[in-house]
Amino acid sequence: MGKDLTLQTAARRQLLWQELDLLCRLGLGLAPVAAEICAVLRALVGADAAALFWLDEQGRPEGFHHEDSPASVRNLFLNEFHLFTGPGETNIHILARPEGPRVGRLLSPGAAYYRSNSHNLLMRPNGHHYTLDLRVEVQGPRGPVTRAVAALFRAHSAGFCHGFSPAEASLLDRACASLQRAFQPQAAPCHLSAYGATGHVLLDGARLRPLSADAPALQLLQAAHVPGLGLYGADAAALPANLLALLGLLPGQSRLLPVPRGLLALHTSPLHAGTQPTAQDATHWLLTLQLQRPRQIDVVRRVVELPLTPLQREIAVLAGLGHARADSLALTGVSNAALKKHLGSILEVANVGNWDELGRSLRG
């Protein structure tokens, strides 16, 4: 019985490692897959919650996802970050510095940490006492640059007598190689599908100040975790005057903003009173927001749910991502005979007839 349980645990952990690697190799960056990655890291190491912070190419914080943080704490982190920048504070800037060990800097933080705002205003309200952190560095033009910080948390009451162990720190450190791959540019097309309701914000035509917003727009902006845009529990009156600038938009522009759980499609269009309108004489501007979910994420989720071998999952994912059957030979390194054998098993498990049907079923 004990041996069987050990084998099941090893198989489960192997599946989680592969899921993490597949998510990071999608070429989407970290933001769209942050929720899935947090869930995998939490399960791999064993924790109550996980968080992921990503940074731009200059190492500046760009966004985050926290699994169970109350709205008031997220709002404080986004809008009152100065509270966590004084002496003795351990903030994301500190953890992102390329110095010291890349994993476990908060394993034994010392008494000063437990007196800091970082602990008392952020960690304690979340119910967290122990933290295990990981710095993810990527080689840039001028040397290594921190592009992400991952953190796992445990509480006093979670059945753990102690914090995270060095062995658990080594487990999290192993995830670094996969997380680094998320920042490698990839030319693979991103297939998107609308996810949830469309939101709208009406802006003044002259000063571009927000005048009103519907509930879906507020919810989408809250979930985006854009620095300076803490809107938890707010109404339209609390929208910042420089909303477009915070979203990286100019009037007439559109963009896809990577956010937790997908890409936030943003589009600005002029509204006019006249019969022959131009952008210059717009009386108002309308900002439209729609969360777009990359189908690649769901392909990975569906593949890891199938009872396949690791190699068979690699093959199945290629079908789901739209690759031709012939491409899988070079991408997986298997022979044509081996591919035929593995594909037969995959098609049987997925209950489909051929490669194209497999891809369509995994894309949903």
Stockholm file with secondary structure:
# STOCKHOLM 1.0

chainA/1-364         MGKDLTLQTAARRQLLWQELDLLCRLGLGLAPVAAEICAVLRALVGADAAALFWLDEQGRPEGFHHEDSPASVRNLFLNEFHLFTGPGETNIHILARPEGPRVGRLLSPGAAYYRSNSHNLLMRPNGHHYTLDLRVEVQGPRGPVTRAVAALFRAHSAGFCHGFSPAEASLLDRACASLQRAFQPQAAPCHLSAYGATGHVLLDGARLRPLSADAPALQLLQAAHVPGLGLYGADAAALPANLLALLGLLPGQSRLLPVPRGLLALHTSPLHAGTQPTAQDATHWLLTLQLQRPRQIDVVRRVVELPLTPLQREIAVLAGLGHARADSLALTGVSNAALKKHLGSILEVANVGNWDELGRSLRG
#=GR chainA/1-364 SS CHHHHHHHHHHHHHHHHHHHHHHHTTSSCSGGGHHHHHHHHHHHHTCSEEEEEEECTTSCEEEEEESSCCHHHHHHHHHCGGGGSSTTCCCHHHHHSSCSCSBCTTSSCCHHHHTSHIIIIIIGGGTCCEEEEEEEEEEETTEEEEEEEEEEEECTTSSCSSCCCHHHHHHHHHTHHHHHHTTSCCCCCCCEEECSCCEEEEEETTTCCEEEECHHHHHHHHHHCCTTCCCTTCCGGGSCTTHHHHTTCCTTCEEEEEETTEEEEEEEEEECSSSSCCGGGCSEEEEEEEEEEEHHHHHHHHHHTSCCCHHHHHHHHHHHTTCCTTHHHHHHCCCHHHHHHHHHHHHHHHTCSSHHHHHHHHHC
#=GC SS_cons         CHHHHHHHHHHHHHHHHHHHHHHHTTSSCSGGGHHHHHHHHHHHHTCSEEEEEEECTTSCEEEEEESSCCHHHHHHHHHCGGGGSSTTCCCHHHHHSSCSCSBCTTSSCCHHHHTSHIIIIIIGGGTCCEEEEEEEEEEETTEEEEEEEEEEEECTTSSCSSCCCHHHHHHHHHTHHHHHHTTSCCCCCCCEEECSCCEEEEEETTTCCEEEECHHHHHHHHHHCCTTCCCTTCCGGGSCTTHHHHTTCCTTCEEEEEETTEEEEEEEEEECSSSSCCGGGCSEEEEEEEEEEEHHHHHHHHHHTSCCCHHHHHHHHHHHTTCCTTHHHHHHCCCHHHHHHHHHHHHHHHTCSSHHHHHHHHHC
//
